[in-house]
């Protein structure tokens, strides 16, 4: 890795404005022009949370400009709570110019404090240290006035007063002593580990381990290690890497190759050999994920094996097919939801009904009730057990673990389908039509008296006494079911006067746009349910959420989506795995159901 050889310009008298320094002050014209046009620069981040590319460099330079222009030079401790207002201003200036996530806030302010400290150090070394015993040191140099007009006369006086005090001198002496004892000094320049890390990733196609980055950072412009201590550490790193490849040494957490080679434990708040953006927990998780047999991959394999086991149990159940043409669902060829045909057949003017397996059985259809931790009976219909994953419903393959069903008798009409389509999102929409349904949520209907079917809820044993149920004769009616079934009869009205202000915009929208049946569509990604699907929130869902009532399964799915996105933004996606409850929930029989009641 080649390093820059830019040298310092000779500066015999820094107080002389005619002598130029090595770098002029950055003013970021491009950012200012974008702000005038009302535009924000889009910044991308790598897997470690480091801003990357040209826009990432501009973001870091802009933070330096904000530190120079907004942070007073007489500030002694950036961590002071008295500076919270100033930090808020700096963050707003950042998000006004760049598109960054809220999770970048702490890193942004930390970088700003570091940039302000470096700026004060440059001012001290250039204009104060050499002239500390002269009267002219109390007067702002012309170069400071010209280049940094935001530095007022009073600010300069406070700055010089502190820098010439005995308190600062003691801190300076202690810092010099610590630096003298530092055997390893970085030679990477102002770009630091961030640019070096990203350049090596671009070159090698993978993230370099921190021991490799640390060695690269210690090299001079000629690519050689000058420091004897660094040479010794380099030999130890090579030795430990060899032992690790042979299986005689194992990196565990912070006790890795670099820590052993330097003979120093890792500090809690930083990661040696990485940029300031990388946190210890984040890096060492990334490090473990790069191994062949890491914990996350092992966990995912176990989950996939569990899914396959459940699917196999569902597929291998002893099912005797029965054929009853009278109970076969009718197919309306003129309705896109009731039947499907290919684009070529439509163009030819021929619309054939879909070829269906003739073996079907009456069944009960459930959805997973995440509120009470069990399965909720929502409809009766027919199931085609011999469905293949490649079979299609409305042009979409069924997929692994799903079967084709038809809904004949809805029980909870407003319940969301577990696998909705563009034509049908609720049970009511799918009556007398075909939809895909998870096998684990389909149960054979062995009831003797099908005419007296009532709402049925299959509880989960782990739910215990957490359920809130009402008894009505021989029927068990869930309180959640009453809300769903009676939503149309009840007149739900928001109490805007006693409502949390943060909830009012959502309540106003629901009141004005959703009372007539409109819904909010929220896409649920593959990483949560195992397949991409939309979830629709109804007016009742919003009402229950705002009024702190028992929320629906759809609302919980939306919250799961928020958690998944939050983990991904914070670089913790590898630590958590989201699994659809419908894929691992057990299938119960009527006998088991009756026993639990």
Secondary structure as the mmCIF struct_conf table of DSSP 4:
data_model
#
loop_
_struct_conf.conf_type_id
_struct_conf.id
_struct_conf.beg_label_comp_id
_struct_conf.beg_label_asym_id
_struct_conf.beg_label_seq_id
_struct_conf.end_label_comp_id
_struct_conf.end_label_asym_id
_struct_conf.end_label_seq_id
HELX_LH_PP_P HELX_LH_PP_P1 UNK A 6 UNK A 10
BEND BEND1 UNK A 12 UNK A 12
TURN_TY1_P TURN_TY1_P1 UNK A 14 UNK A 15
TURN_TY1_P TURN_TY1_P2 UNK A 17 UNK A 18
BEND BEND2 UNK A 19 UNK A 19
BEND BEND3 UNK A 22 UNK A 23
HELX_LH_PP_P HELX_LH_PP_P2 UNK A 24 UNK A 26
HELX_RH_AL_P HELX_RH_AL_P1 UNK A 29 UNK A 36
TURN_TY1_P TURN_TY1_P3 UNK A 37 UNK A 38
STRN STRN1 UNK A 41 UNK A 42
STRN STRN2 UNK A 44 UNK A 45
TURN_TY1_P TURN_TY1_P4 UNK A 47 UNK A 48
BEND BEND4 UNK A 49 UNK A 49
STRN STRN3 UNK A 51 UNK A 52
HELX_RH_AL_P HELX_RH_AL_P2 UNK A 53 UNK A 70
BEND BEND5 UNK A 71 UNK A 71
TURN_TY1_P TURN_TY1_P5 UNK A 73 UNK A 74
TURN_TY1_P TURN_TY1_P6 UNK A 78 UNK A 79
HELX_RH_3T_P HELX_RH_3T_P1 UNK A 81 UNK A 83
HELX_RH_AL_P HELX_RH_AL_P3 UNK A 84 UNK A 97
STRN STRN4 UNK A 98 UNK A 99
HELX_RH_3T_P HELX_RH_3T_P2 UNK A 102 UNK A 104
HELX_RH_AL_P HELX_RH_AL_P4 UNK A 105 UNK A 123
HELX_RH_PI_P HELX_RH_PI_P1 UNK A 124 UNK A 128
HELX_RH_3T_P HELX_RH_3T_P3 UNK A 129 UNK A 131
TURN_TY1_P TURN_TY1_P7 UNK A 132 UNK A 133
BEND BEND6 UNK A 134 UNK A 134
HELX_RH_3T_P HELX_RH_3T_P4 UNK A 135 UNK A 138
BEND BEND7 UNK A 139 UNK A 139
HELX_LH_PP_P HELX_LH_PP_P3 UNK A 140 UNK A 141
HELX_RH_AL_P HELX_RH_AL_P5 UNK A 142 UNK A 147
TURN_TY1_P TURN_TY1_P8 UNK A 149 UNK A 150
BEND BEND8 UNK A 151 UNK A 151
HELX_RH_AL_P HELX_RH_AL_P6 UNK A 153 UNK A 163
TURN_TY1_P TURN_TY1_P9 UNK A 164 UNK A 164
BEND BEND9 UNK A 165 UNK A 165
HELX_RH_AL_P HELX_RH_AL_P7 UNK A 166 UNK A 180
TURN_TY1_P TURN_TY1_P10 UNK A 181 UNK A 181
BEND BEND10 UNK A 183 UNK A 183
BEND BEND11 UNK A 188 UNK A 188
TURN_TY1_P TURN_TY1_P11 UNK A 190 UNK A 191
HELX_RH_AL_P HELX_RH_AL_P8 UNK A 192 UNK A 204
BEND BEND12 UNK A 205 UNK A 206
HELX_LH_PP_P HELX_LH_PP_P4 UNK A 207 UNK A 209
HELX_RH_AL_P HELX_RH_AL_P9 UNK A 210 UNK A 218
TURN_TY1_P TURN_TY1_P12 UNK A 221 UNK A 222
BEND BEND13 UNK A 223 UNK A 223
HELX_RH_AL_P HELX_RH_AL_P10 UNK A 228 UNK A 246
TURN_TY1_P TURN_TY1_P13 UNK A 247 UNK A 247
BEND BEND14 UNK A 248 UNK A 248
STRN STRN5 UNK A 252 UNK A 252
TURN_TY1_P TURN_TY1_P14 UNK A 253 UNK A 254
STRN STRN6 UNK A 255 UNK A 255
BEND BEND15 UNK A 256 UNK A 256
HELX_RH_AL_P HELX_RH_AL_P11 UNK A 257 UNK A 262
TURN_TY1_P TURN_TY1_P15 UNK A 263 UNK A 263
HELX_LH_PP_P HELX_LH_PP_P5 UNK A 265 UNK A 267
TURN_TY1_P TURN_TY1_P16 UNK A 268 UNK A 269
TURN_TY1_P TURN_TY1_P17 UNK A 272 UNK A 273
BEND BEND16 UNK A 274 UNK A 274
TURN_TY1_P TURN_TY1_P18 UNK A 276 UNK A 277
HELX_RH_AL_P HELX_RH_AL_P12 UNK A 280 UNK A 289
TURN_TY1_P TURN_TY1_P19 UNK A 290 UNK A 290
BEND BEND17 UNK A 291 UNK A 291
TURN_TY1_P TURN_TY1_P20 UNK A 292 UNK A 293
HELX_RH_AL_P HELX_RH_AL_P13 UNK A 295 UNK A 315
TURN_TY1_P TURN_TY1_P21 UNK A 316 UNK A 316
BEND BEND18 UNK A 317 UNK A 317
STRN STRN7 UNK A 322 UNK A 322
HELX_RH_3T_P HELX_RH_3T_P5 UNK A 325 UNK A 327
BEND BEND19 UNK A 328 UNK A 328
HELX_LH_PP_P HELX_LH_PP_P6 UNK A 329 UNK A 330
TURN_TY1_P TURN_TY1_P22 UNK A 333 UNK A 334
TURN_TY1_P TURN_TY1_P23 UNK A 336 UNK A 338
HELX_RH_AL_P HELX_RH_AL_P14 UNK A 343 UNK A 347
TURN_TY1_P TURN_TY1_P24 UNK A 348 UNK A 349
HELX_LH_PP_P HELX_LH_PP_P7 UNK A 352 UNK A 355
BEND BEND20 UNK A 358 UNK A 358
STRN STRN8 UNK A 360 UNK A 360
STRN STRN9 UNK A 361 UNK A 369
TURN_TY1_P TURN_TY1_P25 UNK A 370 UNK A 373
STRN STRN10 UNK A 374 UNK A 384
TURN_TY1_P TURN_TY1_P26 UNK A 385 UNK A 386
TURN_TY1_P TURN_TY1_P27 UNK A 389 UNK A 390
STRN STRN11 UNK A 392 UNK A 393
TURN_TY1_P TURN_TY1_P28 UNK A 394 UNK A 395
STRN STRN12 UNK A 396 UNK A 397
TURN_TY1_P TURN_TY1_P29 UNK A 400 UNK A 401
STRN STRN13 UNK A 402 UNK A 410
BEND BEND21 UNK A 411 UNK A 412
TURN_TY1_P TURN_TY1_P30 UNK A 413 UNK A 414
BEND BEND22 UNK A 415 UNK A 415
STRN STRN14 UNK A 416 UNK A 416
HELX_LH_PP_P HELX_LH_PP_P8 UNK A 417 UNK A 417
TURN_TY1_P TURN_TY1_P31 UNK A 418 UNK A 419
BEND BEND23 UNK A 422 UNK A 423
STRN STRN15 UNK A 426 UNK A 426
TURN_TY1_P TURN_TY1_P32 UNK A 427 UNK A 427
HELX_RH_3T_P HELX_RH_3T_P6 UNK A 428 UNK A 430
STRN STRN16 UNK A 431 UNK A 431
TURN_TY1_P TURN_TY1_P33 UNK A 432 UNK A 432
BEND BEND24 UNK A 433 UNK A 433
STRN STRN17 UNK A 434 UNK A 438
HELX_RH_3T_P HELX_RH_3T_P7 UNK A 439 UNK A 441
STRN STRN18 UNK A 442 UNK A 444
BEND BEND25 UNK A 448 UNK A 448
HELX_RH_3T_P HELX_RH_3T_P8 UNK A 450 UNK A 452
STRN STRN19 UNK A 457 UNK A 458
HELX_RH_3T_P HELX_RH_3T_P9 UNK A 461 UNK A 466
STRN STRN20 UNK A 469 UNK A 472
TURN_TY1_P TURN_TY1_P34 UNK A 473 UNK A 474
STRN STRN21 UNK A 475 UNK A 478
HELX_RH_AL_P HELX_RH_AL_P15 UNK A 479 UNK A 485
TURN_TY1_P TURN_TY1_P35 UNK A 486 UNK A 489
BEND BEND26 UNK A 490 UNK A 490
HELX_RH_3T_P HELX_RH_3T_P10 UNK A 496 UNK A 498
BEND BEND27 UNK A 499 UNK A 499
HELX_RH_AL_P HELX_RH_AL_P16 UNK A 501 UNK A 513
BEND BEND28 UNK A 514 UNK A 514
TURN_TY1_P TURN_TY1_P36 UNK A 515 UNK A 516
BEND BEND29 UNK A 517 UNK A 517
STRN STRN22 UNK A 520 UNK A 524
HELX_RH_AL_P HELX_RH_AL_P17 UNK A 526 UNK A 529
BEND BEND30 UNK A 530 UNK A 531
STRN STRN23 UNK A 533 UNK A 537
HELX_RH_AL_P HELX_RH_AL_P18 UNK A 539 UNK A 546
TURN_TY1_P TURN_TY1_P37 UNK A 547 UNK A 548
HELX_LH_PP_P HELX_LH_PP_P9 UNK A 550 UNK A 552
HELX_RH_AL_P HELX_RH_AL_P19 UNK A 553 UNK A 569
TURN_TY1_P TURN_TY1_P38 UNK A 570 UNK A 571
HELX_RH_3T_P HELX_RH_3T_P11 UNK A 573 UNK A 575
HELX_RH_AL_P HELX_RH_AL_P20 UNK A 581 UNK A 584
HELX_LH_PP_P HELX_LH_PP_P10 UNK A 585 UNK A 587
HELX_RH_AL_P HELX_RH_AL_P21 UNK A 590 UNK A 596
#
